Every structure is written in C-alpha cells, then in structure tokens.
Amino acid sequence: MEKKTFAQKVDAFLMKDETFILLIMGAAAAIFAGTFMYIKFGTGAFNDIAIVQMLRDGLDGGDFAAAAGFAAGFLIARVLEGPLVGILDIGGSLMTGVGIGIPALLLSMGVTMPFDNILFALVTGAVIGLVLGAVIIGIRKLVPDGVAVGGTSIMMGAGNATGRYLGPMIIVAACQYNVWAGIGSIIGGAIFYKLGKEMTGGAILGAMILGAFFL
C-alpha cells in the first residue's frame, strides 16, 4: 500500500463532506460574531456598506423588513444554487445571509440572546453553519449524477478571466494609499506571479500584511 504524503492527506481531508460542513460552521460563526461586534460597538460586520446600512436602519428605527427580506432571500438562493453549480457564493450565502439576513430576522422577532455576548454569537453562527452545510450536502447527494456540476466550469472561468486583470489596478491603488501597502502589494503580486498563481490575491495579501505592520 502506497504511503500518502502530507499534502495528499490534506487534500483527502479537504475533499470530505464533513470538512466542508466544518468550514462552513467556522465561517458562519465568525461572520455572525462580526455582526454581534457591529451591533455592540458599531464595527465588525462582514458586508458591503449599503447592505449593513439596512441592518443599521432596523436597529435605529425598529423595522428590519428591508434587511431581512433582501439578505435572507440571498441566503436561500445561494444555498439552492451551491449544490447545483459546485460553488458556494460566500458573499451572498454567508456574509449577506448569515451576517445580515438571519440577525435581522431574529431581531425582528425580538430574539436578542445571540447578541448578548460573543460566546452566544459564535455558538449561534456555528449552529447556523451546521444546518446550512448539512442542507447543501444533502441537496448535492439527492441531485442525479451529471446534473450537480453543470455550471461550475463556466463560473470558475468567468471569475478567473475577470480577476486576473485586477492585479495591476490593486497594486496601483495600494501605492497611492500608502508606501508600505504599495511595497507589500508589489512583493505579494510578484511572488504569486512567480508561483504561477493569480497575482491579484498576492497583491491583496501583501498589502494587508505590510500594512498591518507599518500603518
């Protein structure tokens, strides 16, 4: 029996259904906790300003209809879409749905316990992630073979083709913002380019790392 390398063991672990659910639980817990931070301290939400403002309007005026309707609708659509195309849209399903939609629904019903402290928020987010992950895997297993991944290559191709042109723009923007962020962006982009990866990710990570140290 051939002995597997560490990389092969990691790949095998990441391809398990249980691992997907664990990852969703962790992401959902963090995002829900971010919303808790926003409600308590005014910062920390993982979302676009316009979408967070819907929640802010509900907190200020007591009407959560806009946030709940918009964000929860996104969540349902993305959960149904994920198993069919093979990609889970983190922005629509978790950041918008779990981070804004579900909190708005809970607050509209007067349920405030998940927002009383950070532990409650983390546990609530993890439970939500567990349910979402189980639903997605369940749908994927029920879909007939040959149907489940029909749109994956199209979505991945479109994302990569568009994203690769953003690298130089991100580097220029980082240089305009701050010299350290610019240097980090250049170094990160160059490393990713050398490794054959999309330089956009390297430019963003480089700017964030040096920016965190020197800003």
N, C-alpha and C positions, 0 to 999 in steps of 0.2 A: 504493500500500500504506500503510495507516494505521500511524503510528508509535505504538508502545506506550509507556505511561507507566512510570515506575519501579515503581509499585505493581502494575501489570498484569504486568510482568516477574517480580516477586517471586511473585505468585500463580501464574503459569505454572510457575515453578521449583518451588514447593512442591507442586504437583499431580503432579509426575513420580514414577514408581515408584522411580527411582534416589534421589531426595531422601528418600523415606520410609525406604529402607534406610540411607542415611547418618545420618538422625536416630536410627534405632534403634541403629545402631552407636555413636553418641556417647552415647546414654542408657545403653546396656548397659555401655560402658566405664567411665562414671562410677560406675554402681551397683556394678559388680564391684570397682572400686577402693575404693569405700566399705566394702565387706566386707573387703577387704585391710586397710584402716585399722582396722577393728574388731578383726580377728584380732591385729594387731600392737600396737595402742595402746588397745583397749577402747572406742573410739568411732568413729562414722562410718557405721554401717550404715543404709541407706535402708529401714527397715521398722518395723512395729509391735513394741513391746517383747516381746509374747508370742511372736511368730514368731522374733525374734532370740534369745530365750531358748532356743529349740530348738537353734539352732546353738551357743549357749554351752554347753548341756548336752553336746553332742557333743564340743566342744573340751575340756571338763573330764573327761568320762567315756570318750570314745572311741567312743561309739555315736551315729552320725549317722542312724540309721534314721528317726527322727521328722522331723527337718528335711528329709532327702532325700525321703521319701515324701510329706509334706504339700506342700512347696514345689514339687517337681518335678511333682507332679500338677496343681497350679495352673497351672504353665507350659504343660503340654500342653493343658489345657482351654482356656486363653485364646488360645493360638496357633491352635487349631482354630476357636474362636469368632470371633476377629477378622475374618477374611475374610468370614464369613457375615453379620455384623451391621454391618460397616463401621466398627467402633470397636475399637481395641486397648486392653484394660484394662492400663494401665501398672502399677498396683499388683500385680495378680495375675501378669502375664506377666513383667515386668522386675524390679520391686522384690522380689517374693517368689521368683519362679522363678530369675532370674539372680542376684539378690543373696543368696539363701539356699539354694535347691534345688541348683543346679549346684555351688556351692562345697562343699556337704555331700557331694554325690556324689563329687566329686574327692578330698576329704579322706578319705572312707570307703575309697577305692581306693588311698590312700597317695600321691596326686599332690599334691605341695606346691610345685612350681616356680612356678605362677601367683601364689603368695602369698609368694614370696621377696623381691620388691621391687615398687615401684609401677609400673615400666615393664612388667614381665611382667603385672601385673594389668590395666593399661589395654589392652594388646595382646590378652590373653585375652578381656576383655569385648567388645572391638571385633569380634573374630572370632565370638564367640557372637552378637552383634547382627547381623553379616553373614548368618550362617546363618538366624537367626530371620526377618530381613527378607525374605530370598530365599524361604523356605518360605511365609511369609504371602502374598507377591505371587504366588508360584506357585499356591497354592491358589485365590487370588482369580481368577486368569486361567482356571483349569480349571473353576470353578463356572459353570454355564449362566447366560446373561443372564436377569435377572428374579428370580434367587434370591439373589444376593450381598448385597443390602442390605435384606432383608426386615424386619429388626428395628431398623434404625438410628433411625428417627423415634421409635419407642417409647422406646428407651433414652435418646435425647437429651432427649425431652420430660420423662421422669421425672426425669432428673438436674437439668435446669434448674428444673422446678417445685419440687423439694425444696430445691435450693441457694439460691434467692432469699430464703428465709426465714431463712437463717443469718447474713446480713449484720449485722443489728442485734445478734444474740447475740454475734458475733465482736467487734463494737465495744465492747459492754459488758464482755466478758471482757478485752479489751485494756486498757480503762480501769481495771479492777480490778487488773490485773497491774502496770502502771506508767504514769505520767502521759504519758511520751513515746510509748510504744507506743499509748496511747489516742488522743493527738492525731494521730499518724500514721494510725491506723485511721480516724478521723473524716474526715481530709482525703482519704485514698485512697478511702473509700467515697463521699464527696461528688463527687469527680472522676469516678469510674466512673458514678455515677448521672446526672451531667450529660451524659456522653458516650453515655448510653443502654445502658451495659454493666451486667452483674450486679455490684452493689456488694459482694458477698462477696469477689470477687477483689481489688477495690481496697482493702477493709478489711484483708485479709491482707497485701498488698504494702506498704501504708502503714505498718502496724505493724512489719513486718520492716525497712523502710528506716530509719525514725526510731529504732527500737530498736537497729539495728546501729550508729548514730552516737552514741547517748547512753547506752546501757546498758553 
